[in-house]
Amino acid sequence: MASTTKISLSELPVNEHATILSFANGRLETSRLASLGFTPGAEVNMSQNYGRGPLIVTVRGTHVALGRGEAASIVVEHKEE
């Protein structure tokens, strides 16, 4: 049976999928992320995450590079099988 956990996007392992739940930042940054396709309910896939520095995720069919601080402010629901 699959379990779900809430984590920040920066903690998502490579090649794993998650669903965006909420943001833990200000209105300006939330607006910027929304314009890139990061909205609650959207599915993301981690393409590159070396544990430090920027990471690359796929959201709505587009690869997006995010700073680690930005990614840490995005709360996602990760399904573990």
Secondary structure by P-SEA (a helix, b strand, c coil): cbbbbbbccccccccbbbbbccccccaaaaaaaaaacccccbbbbbcccccccbbbbbcccbbbbbcaaaaaabbbbbbcc
